[in-house]
């Protein structure tokens, strides 16, 4: 019996492993342990995964061979890296830096080829076609070290943006050269070849940028509650795009990157969907790809005579030198710091995916020999290690220099930012929580405070139980986007006063709440709940009516009244609007007078925001309904108001929520009341509330006469 057990175990663990369950368990074990073990000796986790692949691969202990399952997962991982790079590219930043990306793309393509071709042709004495092919291989790079940049939170930094832009340009150019060289080696270069390549590429771009975003927008709007369906849809788009690229005569990695660009505006960076995409990719698919890169490496090639060593050494030195000189030329052109130069060099130095594609095609078509193939495999290992170490070091320095992705839309005070959300109607709380997640400072360590205030009456105990159940539902929803929340239940005789008290207790910088419901006549005279909260708080308050999905917008229109720049909370809400514009990749149109425009422009410049800003002039602020000419159905409308008695307050802003809500029934609306100086507005008789009551009676009488007219 024991003998059979041992025999069965020996069969199961016989190298290479064939049991799919055991193979998957081994890979997961490596993904789990290699970064932990190597962290103590300060080796980036990426290198650990590549070295693990070398050890367990067919050229190491031979525990794992390149089976169809391993190939499938590694292909998914490679496409995932390219997809996430396209998805996380800050399109506003990219538009601003497209000329820089073009120049870097030119440098990182032309410099390695200019060095590589003479070395291969004259020094290593390869023929013309082989020399062009090897030289073009030097120009490619794979974003193997991109997860490091992502981890440090600098994926939207300008140096990263131009490197990603340059990657797609140089890899596309190289893969087109590869198609041409392959055609030339088979004698197929003719007019038909060029026409076919041009037409198929144009059709591919038309489908990806003309059709896919429209389908995706429709799908996300229709199945907003189906989170699993949304993720599966995204994966389907990625692989469909990769297949389309192959059909167009390009490499699948180009398709995955273009899929990321096509869906970029539809998936906000702080959304639950983005969190799922990154989590699954970083946990399984991307590590699988890195292990498979290591499995290709055959260290024994170094023992196969001096020529193999010479070719491997020459290729590696030329590849690293070419990419470093391209990064140096970029640094000198744009006056970047040395850490930004190293970041560009680190990201663009790793040769893996496109390099392998070029060399394998060249080898299978007998354009290059085995020495170049083996030399390239070694080049892949060395450049991946160098790229990971340089990127890790440069990322730390960039963060220390204060160049994080969010540094240009953050304020120093946001490091301590507290946001409070009073829980009211559970049906509209999910979009409010999504909105709060988008605008919340990434630097703030504090969770979102979700507060439920219960009336202190005979039903108080039952109401508390109900409130806690509602709070738990919100906590479950928040966990989908890994948003930390603090759940608070409070009891008060007056709900509005309770909310105001909790605002002070949580030291909230911003209160985000739902749109005020229609009040009864008694409430209008005695004091509406919303107005009571406004009067009893000093903090920035945002009221949200978010009935439509965020992806239905093409623009954020902000109506800013005169003297809004004089309010205490002016800069704070401007930062929040720009942060929203950045997260949703939408331009912001400010409708204001010329004086306010100058102040808004000044703040935008000081924040160095990548969001596209448009200004529309409007001077007649006593006529609020004249603003309707600046709104359209595809815009999110933000109205900036102010509390009664503040500098920018005017009669036309009175009852704005009610009028705006009635006029724009089918649009997402946000009403902002900026923060004011604490205790500056209070006089000793404010508790009597006589003046507000008289003012409200006067307003109601005025409304009666207006209606009669």
C-alpha positions in Angstrom: 0.0 0.0 0.0 2.8 2.4 1.0 4.7 1.5 -2.1 1.8 2.5 -4.3 1.4 5.8 -2.5 5.1 6.7 -3.0 4.9 5.5 -6.6 1.9 7.7 -7.2 3.7 10.7 -5.6 6.8 10.1 -7.7 4.7 10.0 -10.8 3.0 13.2 -9.9 6.2 15.1 -9.1 8.2 13.7 -12.1 9.8 16.5 -14.1 8.5 18.2 -16.2 5.2 18.4 -14.2 2.1 17.3 -16.2 -0.6 17.6 -13.6 -2.4 20.9 -14.3 -3.4 21.4 -10.7 0.2 20.9 -9.5 1.5 23.2 -12.2 -0.9 26.0 -11.2 -0.1 25.4 -7.5 3.7 25.7 -8.2 3.3 28.9 -10.2 1.1 30.5 -7.5 3.6 29.4 -4.9 6.4 31.2 -6.8 4.2 34.3 -7.4 3.6 34.4 -3.6 7.1 33.7 -2.3 9.7 35.1 -4.7 8.9 38.8 -4.1 8.8 38.2 -0.3 12.1 36.3 -0.2 13.9 38.8 -2.5 12.6 41.9 -0.7 15.1 41.4 2.1 18.0 41.7 -0.3 16.3 44.7 -2.0 15.7 42.9 -5.4 12.5 44.0 -7.2 9.8 41.4 -7.2 9.8 41.4 -11.0 13.4 40.1 -11.2 12.4 37.4 -8.7 9.7 36.2 -11.0 12.0 36.2 -14.0 14.8 34.3 -12.2 12.2 31.8 -10.8 11.2 31.2 -14.4 14.9 30.5 -15.3 15.2 28.0 -12.4 12.0 26.0 -12.9 12.0 26.3 -16.8 13.1 23.8 -19.4 16.7 25.1 -19.3 16.9 25.0 -15.5 15.4 22.2 -13.2 12.9 21.4 -16.0 9.9 21.4 -13.6 7.8 23.3 -16.1 7.8 23.3 -19.8 6.2 25.7 -22.3 2.9 23.9 -22.5 -0.2 25.4 -24.1 -1.6 26.4 -20.6 1.6 28.3 -19.7 1.6 29.9 -23.2 -2.0 31.0 -22.8 -1.5 32.6 -19.3 1.8 34.3 -20.4 0.1 35.7 -23.5 -2.8 37.0 -21.3 -0.2 38.6 -19.0 1.7 40.3 -21.8 -1.6 41.7 -23.3 -2.6 42.7 -19.8 0.5 44.8 -19.3 0.0 46.6 -22.6 -3.7 47.0 -21.9 -3.2 48.6 -18.4 -0.5 50.9 -19.9 -3.1 52.2 -22.4 -5.8 52.3 -19.8 -3.8 54.3 -17.3 -2.3 56.7 -19.8 -3.6 60.2 -18.7 -5.1 61.2 -22.0 -5.1 64.9 -21.0 -1.4 64.7 -20.1 -0.8 62.7 -23.3 -2.4 65.4 -25.5 -0.3 68.0 -23.7 2.9 65.9 -24.3 2.1 64.3 -27.7 5.0 66.2 -29.3 7.3 65.1 -26.6 6.1 61.5 -27.0 6.8 61.8 -30.8 10.3 63.1 -30.2 11.1 60.4 -27.6 9.6 57.7 -29.9 11.9 59.0 -32.7 15.0 59.0 -30.4 14.2 55.5 -28.9 13.7 54.2 -32.5 16.5 55.9 -34.5 19.4 55.9 -31.9 19.4 52.1 -31.2 19.0 51.4 -35.0 21.8 53.8 -35.9 24.2 52.1 -33.4 22.9 48.5 -34.0 23.0 48.4 -37.8 26.8 49.2 -38.2 27.7 46.9 -35.3 25.8 44.0 -36.8 26.8 44.7 -40.5 30.5 45.6 -40.0 31.5 44.1 -36.6 29.5 40.9 -36.5 29.5 40.6 -40.3 25.8 39.7 -40.8 24.1 40.4 -44.2 22.0 43.5 -44.8 18.5 42.0 -44.0 19.8 40.3 -40.8 21.5 43.5 -39.7 18.3 45.6 -40.2 16.3 42.9 -38.3 18.6 42.8 -35.3 19.0 46.6 -35.3 15.2 47.0 -35.3 15.0 44.5 -32.4 17.2 47.0 -30.4 14.6 49.7 -30.9 11.7 47.7 -29.4 11.0 47.7 -25.7 8.4 46.1 -23.4 6.9 47.8 -20.3 8.1 44.9 -18.0 8.9 47.4 -15.2 5.6 49.3 -15.6 4.0 47.6 -12.5 6.8 49.2 -10.4 5.9 52.7 -11.6 2.2 51.8 -10.9 3.1 50.7 -7.3 4.8 54.0 -6.6 1.8 56.0 -7.8 3.6 57.9 -10.5 2.0 56.2 -13.6 0.6 59.6 -14.7 3.9 61.5 -14.4 5.0 63.2 -17.6 8.2 61.2 -18.0 6.1 58.0 -17.8 3.4 59.4 -20.2 6.0 60.1 -22.9 7.7 56.7 -22.4 4.4 54.9 -22.9 3.6 57.1 -25.9 7.0 56.4 -27.3 6.6 52.7 -26.7 3.6 52.4 -29.0 5.3 54.5 -31.7 8.6 52.6 -31.7 7.0 49.1 -31.4 4.5 49.8 -34.1 7.3 51.1 -36.4 9.5 48.0 -35.6 6.6 45.5 -36.2 5.8 47.2 -39.5 9.6 46.8 -40.4 9.3 43.2 -39.4 6.4 42.6 -41.7 8.4 44.3 -44.5 11.6 42.2 -43.8 9.6 39.0 -43.7 7.9 39.9 -47.0 11.3 40.8 -48.5 12.9 37.5 -47.4 10.1 35.6 -49.1 10.1 38.0 -52.2 6.6 39.3 -51.5 7.3 43.1 -51.4 5.1 44.5 -54.1 2.3 47.1 -54.5 -0.3 44.6 -53.3 1.6 44.1 -50.0 1.7 47.9 -49.2 -2.0 48.4 -50.1 -3.1 45.4 -48.0 -1.1 46.6 -45.0 -2.4 50.2 -45.3 -6.0 49.2 -45.7 -6.0 46.6 -42.9 -4.3 49.0 -40.5 -6.9 51.8 -41.3 -9.8 49.3 -40.8 -8.3 48.2 -37.5 -8.1 51.8 -36.2 -11.6 52.6 -37.4 -13.1 49.6 -35.5 -11.1 50.4 -32.3 -11.7 54.1 -32.1 -15.0 54.4 -34.1 -17.0 51.4 -33.1 -15.7 49.9 -29.9 -16.1 53.0 -27.6 -19.7 53.4 -28.7 -20.5 49.8 -28.0 -18.7 50.0 -24.6 -20.5 53.2 -23.6 -23.9 51.6 -24.4 -23.0 48.4 -22.6 -21.7 50.2 -19.4 -24.9 52.3 -19.3 -27.2 49.4 -19.7 -25.5 47.0 -17.3 -24.3 49.4 -14.7 -25.2 47.1 -11.8 -23.6 44.0 -13.4 -20.0 44.4 -12.1 -18.9 40.9 -13.3 -20.4 41.5 -16.7 -18.5 44.8 -17.1 -15.2 43.0 -16.3 -15.8 40.2 -18.8 -16.8 42.7 -21.4 -13.5 44.6 -20.9 -11.5 41.3 -21.3 -13.5 40.4 -24.4 -12.5 43.8 -25.9 -8.8 43.3 -25.1 -8.6 39.9 -26.8 -10.8 40.9 -29.7 -8.5 43.9 -30.3 -5.4 41.7 -30.1 -6.9 39.3 -32.6 -7.9 42.2 -34.9 -4.3 43.6 -34.8 -3.0 40.2 -35.9 -5.5 40.1 -38.7 -4.2 43.5 -39.8 -0.7 42.2 -40.0 0.5 43.7 -36.7 1.4 42.2 -33.4 -1.3 41.4 -30.8 0.4 43.7 -28.2 -0.5 46.7 -30.4 -4.1 45.6 -30.3 -4.1 45.3 -26.5 -2.6 48.8 -26.1 -5.1 50.3 -28.5 -7.9 48.6 -26.5 -6.6 50.4 -23.4 -6.7 53.7 -25.3 -10.2 53.1 -26.7 -11.6 52.3 -23.2 -9.5 54.9 -21.4 -12.2 57.6 -21.0 -14.9 55.1 -20.0 -13.1 53.6 -17.0 -12.2 56.2 -14.3 -8.9 55.4 -12.5 -10.5 55.3 -9.0 -13.5 53.1 -10.0 -14.3 49.7 -8.7 -14.0 48.3 -12.3 -10.4 49.7 -12.6 -9.6 48.2 -9.2 -10.8 44.7 -10.4 -8.8 45.0 -13.7 -5.6 45.9 -11.9 -6.1 43.4 -9.0 -6.6 40.3 -11.2 -3.8 41.3 -13.6 -1.2 42.0 -10.8 -2.2 38.9 -8.9 -2.1 36.3 -11.6 -1.7 37.2 -15.3 1.3 39.6 -15.2 3.4 37.4 -12.9 2.6 34.4 -15.1 4.1 36.4 -18.1 7.2 37.3 -16.2 7.8 33.7 -15.1 7.4 32.6 -18.8 10.0 35.2 -19.9 12.5 33.5 -17.5 11.6 30.1 -18.9 12.9 31.1 -22.3 16.3 32.0 -21.0 19.0 29.3 -21.6 22.0 30.2 -19.5 23.9 27.2 -21.1 24.3 29.2 -24.4 27.3 30.9 -22.8 29.2 27.6 -22.9 28.7 27.1 -26.6 31.9 28.6 -27.8 33.3 32.1 -27.9 31.1 33.3 -30.8 27.9 32.8 -28.8 29.5 34.8 -25.9 30.7 37.6 -28.2 27.3 37.9 -30.0 25.4 37.8 -26.6 27.7 40.4 -25.0 27.7 42.7 -28.0 23.9 42.6 -28.4 23.3 43.3 -24.7 25.8 46.3 -24.6 24.3 47.8 -27.8 20.7 47.4 -26.5 21.4 49.0 -23.2 23.6 51.8 -24.6 21.0 52.6 -27.4 18.2 53.0 -24.8 20.3 55.0 -22.4 21.4 57.5 -25.1 17.7 57.9 -26.2 16.7 58.7 -22.6 19.7 61.1 -22.3 18.7 62.9 -25.6 15.1 63.2 -24.2 16.4 64.6 -20.9 18.5 67.2 -22.7 15.6 68.1 -25.0 13.1 68.7 -22.3 15.4 69.7 -19.4 14.3 66.7 -17.2 16.1 65.8 -13.9 18.5 62.8 -13.8 15.9 60.7 -11.9 13.3 61.4 -14.6 15.9 60.4 -17.3 16.5 57.2 -15.4 12.8 56.6 -15.1 12.5 56.8 -18.9 15.6 54.6 -19.4 14.3 52.0 -16.9 10.9 51.8 -18.5 12.2 51.6 -22.0 15.2 49.3 -21.5 13.5 46.0 -21.0 13.4 43.9 -24.1 10.9 41.0 -24.0 7.7 40.8 -26.0 8.2 42.6 -29.2 11.9 41.6 -29.2 11.0 38.0 -28.9 8.4 38.4 -31.7 11.1 40.0 -34.0 13.8 37.4 -33.3 11.5 34.3 -33.5 10.1 35.5 -36.8 13.6 36.1 -38.1 14.9 32.7 -36.9 11.9 30.8 -38.4 12.5 32.5 -41.7 16.3 31.7 -41.6 17.2 35.4 -41.6 19.3 35.1 -38.4 21.3 32.2 -36.9 21.2 30.4 -33.5 23.9 32.7 -32.0 21.7 35.7 -32.4 18.7 33.8 -31.0 20.7 32.7 -27.9 22.3 36.1 -27.5 18.8 37.7 -27.6 17.5 35.4 -24.9 20.4 36.5 -22.6 19.8 40.1 -23.6 16.2 39.7 -22.5 17.3 38.5 -19.0 19.9 41.2 -18.5 17.8 44.1 -19.8 14.8 43.0 -17.7 17.0 43.0 -14.6 18.7 46.3 -15.4 15.3 47.9 -16.3 13.6 46.7 -13.0 16.5 47.9 -10.8 16.8 51.3 -12.5 13.0 51.9 -12.5 12.8 50.9 -8.8 15.6 53.3 -7.9 14.3 56.2 -10.2 10.7 55.8 -8.9 11.9 56.3 -5.3 13.8 59.4 -6.3 10.9 60.8 -8.3 8.5 60.3 -5.4 11.1 62.0 -3.0 11.3 64.9 -5.4 7.5 65.3 -5.1 6.6 64.3 -8.7 3.8 61.9 -7.9 0.9 61.6 -10.3 -1.5 63.5 -8.2 1.0 66.2 -7.1 -0.3 68.6 -9.7 -3.9 68.4 -8.6 -3.4 68.1 -4.8 -3.1 70.8 -2.2 -0.8 70.4 0.8 -3.9 70.4 3.1 -5.3 67.4 1.3 -2.9 65.2 3.2 -5.3 65.7 6.1 -8.5 65.7 4.1 -11.7 64.4 5.7 -14.9 63.8 3.7 -18.3 63.1 5.3 -21.3 61.7 3.5 -24.7 61.9 5.4 -26.7 58.8 4.6 -30.2 59.6 3.5 -32.0 57.9 0.6 -30.2 54.5 0.1 -31.3 54.4 -3.6 -29.0 57.3 -4.6 -26.1 56.6 -2.3 -24.0 54.4 -4.6 -23.3 57.1 -7.2 -22.6 59.6 -4.4 -20.1 57.2 -2.9 -18.5 56.7 -6.4 -18.3 60.5 -6.8 -16.7 60.9 -3.3 -14.1 58.2 -4.3 -13.2 60.1 -7.5 -12.7 63.5 -5.8 -11.1 62.3 -2.6 -7.4 63.1 -2.1 -5.2 60.1 -2.7 -2.8 61.6 -0.1 -5.3 61.5 2.7 -4.9 58.4 5.0 -8.4 59.0 6.4 -11.5 56.9 5.3 -14.7 58.4 4.0 -17.0 59.0 6.9 -20.5 57.8 6.2 -22.9 59.1 8.8 -26.5 58.2 9.6 -28.4 60.5 12.0 -31.5 59.0 13.6 -34.3 61.1 15.1 -34.5 60.8 19.0 -38.0 59.6 19.4 -39.9 56.5 20.5 -38.8 54.8 17.2 -35.1 55.6 17.9 -34.1 52.0 18.7 -35.7 50.5 15.6 -34.3 53.4 13.5 -30.8 52.7 14.8 -31.0 49.0 13.7 -32.3 50.1 10.3 -29.5 52.7 10.0 -26.8 50.2 10.8 -28.2 47.8 8.2 -28.1 50.6 5.6 -24.5 51.5 6.7 -23.4 47.9 6.2 -24.8 47.9 2.7 -22.8 51.0 1.9 -19.7 49.4 3.4 -20.1 46.3 1.1 -20.5 48.6 -1.9 -17.4 50.6 -1.0 -15.3 47.5 -0.6 -15.7 46.8 -4.3 -13.4 49.8 -5.1 -11.3 49.2 -2.0 -12.6 52.5 -0.6 -12.1 52.7 3.1 -15.1 53.9 5.0 -15.9 54.8 8.6 -19.5 54.0 9.6 -21.0 56.4 12.2 -24.5 56.3 13.7 -25.7 59.4 15.7 -28.9 60.2 17.6 -30.3 63.8 17.6 -33.7 65.5 18.1 -33.1 67.4 14.9 -31.5 65.5 11.9 -30.1 68.6 10.3 -28.5 69.7 13.6 -27.2 66.2 14.1 -25.5 66.3 10.6 -24.0 69.7 11.4 -22.7 68.3 14.8 -21.1 65.3 13.1 -19.5 67.6 10.5 -17.7 69.3 13.4 -16.9 66.0 15.2 -15.3 64.4 12.1 -13.6 67.7 11.3 -14.9 67.3 7.7 -13.4 69.4 5.0 -16.2 68.5 2.7 -19.7 67.2 3.1 -21.1 65.4 0.1 -24.9 64.8 0.2 -27.9 64.0 -2.0 -30.0 66.5 -3.8 -32.6 68.2 -1.4 -36.1 66.7 -1.7 -39.2 68.9 -2.2 -40.0 70.5 1.1 -43.5 71.0 2.6 -44.9 74.5 3.0 -44.4 74.3 6.8 -40.7 73.3 6.3 -40.3 76.2 3.9 -41.4 78.7 6.6 -39.8 77.1 9.7 -36.5 76.2 8.0 -35.6 73.6 5.4 -33.3 70.8 6.4 -30.7 71.6 3.8 -30.7 75.3 4.6 -30.4 74.4 8.3 -27.3 72.3 7.5 -25.8 75.2 5.5 -26.4 77.7 8.2 -24.9 75.5 10.9 -21.7 74.4 9.0 -18.7 76.3 7.7 -17.2 73.5 5.5 -17.5 73.0 1.7 -20.8 71.3 1.0 -21.6 69.5 -2.3 -25.2 68.4 -3.2 -25.4 65.8 -5.9 -28.1 64.6 -8.2 -26.4 61.8 -10.1 -29.1 59.8 -12.0 -27.0 59.1 -15.1 -23.7 57.1 -15.4 -20.5 59.2 -15.4 -19.5 57.8 -18.8 -22.5 59.5 -20.5 -20.7 62.8 -20.2 -18.5 64.6 -22.7 -17.9 67.7 -20.7 -18.1 69.2 -17.2 -19.7 72.7 -17.2 -19.1 74.8 -14.1 -21.2 77.9 -13.5 -19.1 80.3 -11.3 -20.8 83.5 -10.0 -18.9 86.8 -9.7 -16.6 87.2 -6.6 -16.5 83.4 -6.1 -12.7 83.8 -6.0 -13.1 85.8 -2.8 -14.6 82.8 -0.9 -12.4 80.9 1.6 -13.1 77.5 -0.1 -12.4 78.7 -3.7 -9.2 76.8 -4.3 -10.5 73.7 -2.6 -13.5 73.2 -4.9 -11.5 74.2 -8.0 -9.1 71.3 -7.1 -12.0 68.9 -6.7 -13.5 69.9 -10.1 -10.1 69.4 -11.8 -9.6 66.1 -10.0 -13.0 65.0 -11.3 -12.1 66.1 -14.8 -8.8 64.2 -14.6 -10.5 61.0 -13.3 -13.2 61.0 -16.0 -10.8 62.4 -18.7 -13.3 65.2 -19.4 -12.6 68.9 -20.3 -13.9 71.5 -17.9 -15.8 74.5 -19.2 -16.0 77.4 -16.7 -18.9 79.9 -17.3 -17.9 83.1 -15.5 -17.1 86.8 -15.8 -13.7 88.0 -16.9 -12.4 88.8 -13.4 -13.3 85.3 -12.1 -11.7 83.8 -15.3 -8.3 85.3 -14.4 -8.5 83.8 -10.9 -9.5 80.4 -12.2 -6.7 80.4 -14.7 -4.2 81.4 -12.0 -5.3 78.4 -9.8 -5.2 76.0 -12.8 -1.7 77.1 -13.6 -0.5 76.8 -10.0 -2.0 73.3 -9.8 -0.3 72.4 -13.1 -3.4 70.4 -14.1 -3.4 68.3 -17.3 -7.2 68.8 -17.7 -8.3 70.8 -20.8 -9.9 74.0 -19.6 -12.3 76.2 -21.6 -13.7 79.6 -20.5 -17.1 80.9 -21.5 -17.9 84.5 -20.6 -21.2 85.4 -18.9 -21.8 88.8 -17.1 -25.6 88.9 -16.4 -25.6 86.9 -13.2 -28.9 88.4 -12.0 -30.5 86.3 -14.8 -29.6 82.7 -13.8 -31.9 81.2 -16.5 -29.6 82.8 -19.1 -27.0 80.1 -18.2 -29.2 77.5 -20.0 -27.5 78.6 -23.3 -24.2 77.1 -22.0 -25.6 73.7 -21.1 -26.1 70.6 -23.2 -27.5 67.1 -22.4 -24.0 65.5 -22.5 -22.5 67.8 -19.9 -22.3 67.3 -16.1 -23.5 70.6 -14.7 -21.8 72.1 -11.6 -23.3 75.2 -10.0 -21.2 77.2 -7.6 -23.3 79.0 -5.0 -22.6 80.5 -1.6 -24.2 80.8 1.8 -26.4 83.8 2.6 -24.2 86.7 3.8 -21.0 85.6 2.0 -19.1 87.8 -0.4 -20.3 86.2 -3.6 -23.9 85.7 -2.5 -26.6 87.4 -4.5 -30.4 87.1 -4.6 -30.4 85.2 -7.9 -28.6 82.3 -6.1 -31.5 82.0 -3.6 -33.3 78.7 -3.8 -31.0 77.6 -6.6 -31.2 73.9 -5.9 -35.0 73.9 -6.3 -35.0 75.9 -9.6 -32.1 74.0 -11.1 -33.5 70.6 -10.2 -36.8 71.5 -11.8 -35.2 72.9 -15.0 -32.6 70.2 -15.6 -34.6 67.0 -14.8 -32.5 64.5 -16.8 -29.0 65.7 -16.1 -26.3 65.0 -13.4 -26.1 68.1 -11.2 -23.7 69.2 -8.5 -24.3 72.3 -6.3 -21.2 73.6 -4.4 -21.3 75.8 -1.4 -17.7 76.8 -0.6 -16.4 76.8 2.9 -16.4 80.0 4.9 -14.4 81.5 7.8 -15.4 79.9 11.0 -17.6 82.1 13.3 -17.3 85.2 11.1 -21.0 85.0 10.1 -22.6 84.5 13.5 -24.2 87.3 15.5 -25.5 86.8 19.0 -29.2 86.7 18.0 -28.8 84.1 15.3 -30.6 81.5 17.3 -33.8 83.5 17.1 -33.9 83.1 13.3 -36.3 86.0 13.0 -34.8 87.6 9.9 -34.7 84.3 7.9 -38.4 83.6 8.8 -39.4 87.1 7.6 -37.3 86.7 4.5 -38.9 83.3 3.7 -42.4 84.7 4.2 -41.6 87.6 1.9 -40.1 85.2 -0.7 -43.2 82.9 -0.6 -45.5 86.0 -1.1 -43.3 87.1 -3.9 -43.6 83.6 -5.5 -47.4 83.8 -5.3 -47.4 87.1 -7.2 -44.9 85.8 -9.7 -47.1 82.7 -10.4 -50.2 84.9 -10.8 -48.4 87.0 -13.3 
